Protein backbone atom coordinates (compact mmCIF):
# COMPACT_ATOMS: atom_id res chain seq x y z
CA UNK A 1 0.00 0.00 0.00
CA UNK A 2 1.29 3.43 -0.89
CA UNK A 3 2.09 5.61 2.10
CA UNK A 4 0.49 9.01 2.33
CA UNK A 5 1.50 12.07 4.34
CA UNK A 6 -0.05 12.58 7.75
CA UNK A 7 -2.66 15.33 7.75
CA UNK A 8 -3.94 16.16 11.24
CA UNK A 9 -6.73 18.40 9.90
CA UNK A 10 -8.30 15.41 8.14
CA UNK A 11 -7.99 13.40 11.34
CA UNK A 12 -9.87 16.08 13.28
CA UNK A 13 -12.54 16.34 10.58
CA UNK A 14 -12.99 12.58 10.58
CA UNK A 15 -13.23 12.38 14.35
CA UNK A 16 -15.79 15.19 14.33
CA UNK A 17 -17.90 13.37 11.76
CA UNK A 18 -17.57 10.08 13.65
CA UNK A 19 -18.60 11.76 16.91
CA UNK A 20 -21.62 13.41 15.31
CA UNK A 21 -22.71 10.22 13.56
CA UNK A 22 -22.42 8.22 16.77
CA UNK A 23 -24.30 10.86 18.77
CA UNK A 24 -27.15 11.09 16.25
CA UNK A 25 -27.32 7.30 16.01
CA UNK A 26 -27.52 6.85 19.76
CA UNK A 27 -30.13 9.59 19.94
CA UNK A 28 -32.19 7.95 17.18
CA UNK A 29 -32.07 4.59 18.98
CA UNK A 30 -33.17 6.22 22.22
CA UNK A 31 -30.04 5.13 24.07
CA UNK A 32 -28.87 8.66 24.75
CA UNK A 33 -30.71 11.95 24.88
CA UNK A 34 -28.44 14.33 22.99
CA UNK A 35 -28.66 18.00 23.97
CA UNK A 36 -29.71 19.97 20.89
CA UNK A 37 -27.18 22.84 21.05
CA UNK A 38 -24.31 20.43 21.65
CA UNK A 39 -24.94 18.51 18.45
CA UNK A 40 -25.74 21.63 16.47
CA UNK A 41 -22.49 23.38 17.47
CA UNK A 42 -20.19 20.37 17.24
CA UNK A 43 -19.87 20.46 13.45
CA UNK A 44 -18.87 24.15 13.13
CA UNK A 45 -16.52 23.83 16.11
CA UNK A 46 -14.86 20.73 14.62
CA UNK A 47 -14.51 22.34 11.21
CA UNK A 48 -13.07 25.51 12.75
CA UNK A 49 -10.55 23.47 14.72
CA UNK A 50 -9.70 21.50 11.58
CA UNK A 51 -9.16 24.71 9.60
CA UNK A 52 -6.89 26.19 12.26
CA UNK A 53 -4.96 22.93 12.42
CA UNK A 54 -4.55 22.86 8.63
CA UNK A 55 -3.28 26.45 8.61
CA UNK A 56 -0.77 25.81 11.38
CA UNK A 57 0.34 22.50 9.86
CA UNK A 58 0.84 24.07 6.44
CA UNK A 59 2.72 27.01 7.92
CA UNK A 60 5.08 24.85 9.97
CA UNK A 61 5.67 22.18 7.32
CA UNK A 62 6.27 24.43 4.36
CA UNK A 63 8.88 23.02 1.96
CA UNK A 64 12.16 24.88 2.13
CA UNK A 65 13.41 26.47 -1.09
CA UNK A 66 16.23 24.51 -2.63
CA UNK A 67 19.47 26.37 -2.99
CA UNK A 68 21.02 26.16 -6.40
CA UNK A 69 24.54 24.71 -6.08
CA UNK A 70 25.68 26.40 -9.29
CA UNK A 71 24.80 29.90 -8.07
CA UNK A 72 27.12 29.49 -5.07
CA UNK A 73 30.16 28.56 -7.18
CA UNK A 74 32.66 31.24 -7.91
CA UNK A 75 31.61 33.52 -5.07
C-alpha positions in Angstrom: 0.0 0.0 0.0 1.3 3.4 -0.9 2.1 5.6 2.1 0.5 9.0 2.3 1.5 12.1 4.3 0.0 12.6 7.8 -2.7 15.3 7.7 -3.9 16.2 11.2 -6.7 18.4 9.9 -8.3 15.4 8.1 -8.0 13.4 11.3 -9.9 16.1 13.3 -12.5 16.3 10.6 -13.0 12.6 10.6 -13.2 12.4 14.4 -15.8 15.2 14.3 -17.9 13.4 11.8 -17.6 10.1 13.6 -18.6 11.8 16.9 -21.6 13.4 15.3 -22.7 10.2 13.6 -22.4 8.2 16.8 -24.3 10.9 18.8 -27.1 11.1 16.2 -27.3 7.3 16.0 -27.5 6.8 19.8 -30.1 9.6 19.9 -32.2 7.9 17.2 -32.1 4.6 19.0 -33.2 6.2 22.2 -30.0 5.1 24.1 -28.9 8.7 24.7 -30.7 11.9 24.9 -28.4 14.3 23.0 -28.7 18.0 24.0 -29.7 20.0 20.9 -27.2 22.8 21.1 -24.3 20.4 21.7 -24.9 18.5 18.4 -25.7 21.6 16.5 -22.5 23.4 17.5 -20.2 20.4 17.2 -19.9 20.5 13.5 -18.9 24.1 13.1 -16.5 23.8 16.1 -14.9 20.7 14.6 -14.5 22.3 11.2 -13.1 25.5 12.7 -10.5 23.5 14.7 -9.7 21.5 11.6 -9.2 24.7 9.6 -6.9 26.2 12.3 -5.0 22.9 12.4 -4.5 22.9 8.6 -3.3 26.4 8.6 -0.8 25.8 11.4 0.3 22.5 9.9 0.8 24.1 6.4 2.7 27.0 7.9 5.1 24.9 10.0 5.7 22.2 7.3 6.3 24.4 4.4 8.9 23.0 2.0 12.2 24.9 2.1 13.4 26.5 -1.1 16.2 24.5 -2.6 19.5 26.4 -3.0 21.0 26.2 -6.4 24.5 24.7 -6.1 25.7 26.4 -9.3 24.8 29.9 -8.1 27.1 29.5 -5.1 30.2 28.6 -7.2 32.7 31.2 -7.9 31.6 33.5 -5.1 
